[in-house]
Amino acid sequence: MTSLVTTGLFCGYNVGRNNEVSISHLQFADDTLLLGEKSWANVRSMRALLIIFERASGLKVNFNKSMLTGVNVSTSWLNEAVMVMQCRVGTIPFTYLGLPIGGDARRIEFWKPVVDRIITRLSNWKCKFLSLGDRLVLLKSVLSSLSVYFLSLFKAPQV
């Protein structure tokens, strides 16, 4: 991806007060998020990059699980780009690495996935087999790890 950006074949998304930082991709393990300006050159470059990756690595990109999401992009343009990419249309907010991207962190509904995940993690344990001390350790572990993970990216709402 970096070589596409350096050669000008892919234009990333510029952020900062004076657009001083260009972000083209975020990666963690097997999850990749590509960020770029709305252009047919970017769409073609993304498709070509993913096909070259498949051939070079022997791995398979699951285009059925892949999504193309537009911000301030017309629906017709996005649908045409999705046909070229052979993927699905994504909506905002979406989830990347378990974090909601594009939502309003100031709204209580935004934090529902955090609460749901905590409930799920805690309900998986059969509490009747745990002592009071074990339950407290489990509770502390789940509450601290999930909240720290979410708060590493978002500011908690004021109540």
C-alpha positions in Angstrom: 0.0 0.0 0.0 2.8 2.4 0.9 4.3 2.0 -2.6 0.9 2.9 -4.2 0.8 6.1 -2.0 4.4 7.1 -2.8 3.9 6.7 -6.5 0.7 8.6 -6.4 -1.5 5.7 -7.5 -3.5 5.9 -4.3 -4.5 9.0 -2.4 -5.0 8.5 1.3 -7.3 10.5 3.6 -5.7 13.7 4.9 -6.2 14.7 8.6 -5.0 17.5 10.8 -5.5 21.2 10.9 -3.6 21.7 7.6 -4.0 18.2 6.2 -0.5 17.5 7.3 -1.0 13.7 7.8 -2.2 11.3 5.2 -3.6 8.0 6.3 -4.0 5.3 3.7 -4.4 2.1 5.8 -4.6 0.6 9.3 -3.7 -3.0 9.9 -3.9 -5.4 12.7 -3.3 -9.2 12.2 -5.7 -10.1 9.4 -7.9 -6.9 9.6 -7.2 -4.1 7.2 -8.9 -0.8 6.8 -8.1 1.2 3.7 -8.8 5.0 3.8 -8.7 7.2 0.7 -10.3 10.0 -1.3 -13.2 9.4 -3.5 -11.7 8.6 -6.9 -11.9 5.9 -9.5 -8.1 5.7 -9.4 -8.3 4.8 -5.8 -11.0 2.1 -6.4 -9.0 0.5 -9.2 -5.8 0.7 -7.1 -7.5 -1.0 -4.1 -8.8 -3.8 -6.3 -5.5 -4.3 -8.0 -3.6 -4.3 -4.7 -5.9 -6.9 -3.2 -5.6 -9.2 -6.2 -1.8 -8.8 -6.3 -1.8 -9.6 -2.5 -3.7 -12.8 -3.2 -1.4 -13.9 -5.9 1.8 -13.0 -4.1 0.8 -14.5 -0.7 -1.3 -17.5 -1.7 -4.0 -16.2 0.7 -7.5 -15.4 -0.4 -9.2 -12.0 0.2 -12.8 -12.6 1.2 -14.6 -9.9 -0.9 -17.9 -11.1 0.5 -16.9 -10.0 3.9 -15.2 -6.8 2.6 -17.1 -3.6 2.7 -16.8 -0.2 0.9 -18.1 2.6 2.9 -18.5 6.2 1.7 -18.5 9.4 3.7 -20.3 12.3 1.9 -20.4 10.1 -1.3 -23.5 9.7 -3.4 -25.2 6.4 -3.3 -25.0 5.8 -7.0 -21.2 6.4 -7.1 -20.8 4.1 -4.1 -22.9 1.3 -5.7 -20.8 1.5 -8.9 -17.6 1.3 -6.9 -18.9 -1.7 -5.0 -19.6 -3.4 -8.3 -16.0 -2.8 -9.3 -14.6 -4.0 -6.0 -17.1 -7.0 -5.9 -17.8 -6.4 -2.2 -20.7 -5.2 0.0 -21.8 -1.6 0.7 -20.9 -0.6 4.2 -22.7 1.8 6.5 -21.6 4.1 9.2 -21.1 3.3 12.0 -19.2 0.1 11.3 -17.0 -2.1 13.5 -13.2 -2.4 13.2 -11.3 -4.5 15.7 -14.5 -4.5 17.9 -14.7 -0.7 18.0 -17.5 1.3 16.5 -16.1 3.7 13.8 -18.0 6.7 12.8 -20.5 6.9 15.6 -21.1 9.7 18.1 -19.3 8.7 21.3 -21.2 11.4 23.2 -24.5 9.4 22.8 -25.4 6.7 25.2 -26.4 4.2 22.4 -22.8 4.3 21.2 -21.7 2.5 24.3 -24.2 -0.3 24.1 -21.7 -2.7 22.4 -19.4 -2.2 25.4 -22.2 -3.0 27.9 -23.4 -6.0 25.8 -19.8 -7.4 25.6 -19.4 -7.1 29.3 -22.7 -8.9 29.9 -21.7 -11.6 27.4 -18.3 -12.1 29.0 -19.7 -12.3 32.5 -22.7 -14.5 31.6 -20.4 -17.2 30.0 -19.1 -18.1 33.5 -21.1 -20.3 35.8 -20.9 -18.1 38.9 -22.3 -20.8 41.2 -18.9 -22.6 40.9 -16.9 -19.5 41.7 -16.1 -18.2 45.2 -16.8 -14.6 46.1 -13.1 -13.7 45.6 -13.0 -15.4 42.2 -16.1 -13.5 41.1 -14.6 -10.2 42.1 -11.4 -11.1 40.2 -13.4 -12.0 37.1 -15.5 -8.9 37.4 -12.5 -6.6 37.8 -10.7 -8.3 34.8 -13.6 -8.0 32.4 -14.6 -4.5 33.4 -11.1 -3.1 33.3 -9.9 -4.7 30.1 -12.9 -3.9 28.0 -13.3 -0.4 29.2 -9.6 0.4 28.8 -9.8 -0.9 25.2 -12.8 1.2 24.3 -11.5 4.3 26.1 -8.1 4.1 24.4 -9.9 5.5 21.3 -12.9 7.3 22.6 -13.7 9.8 25.3 -16.4 8.6 27.7 -19.6 10.7 27.8 -20.2 12.9 30.8 -23.3 11.8 32.7 
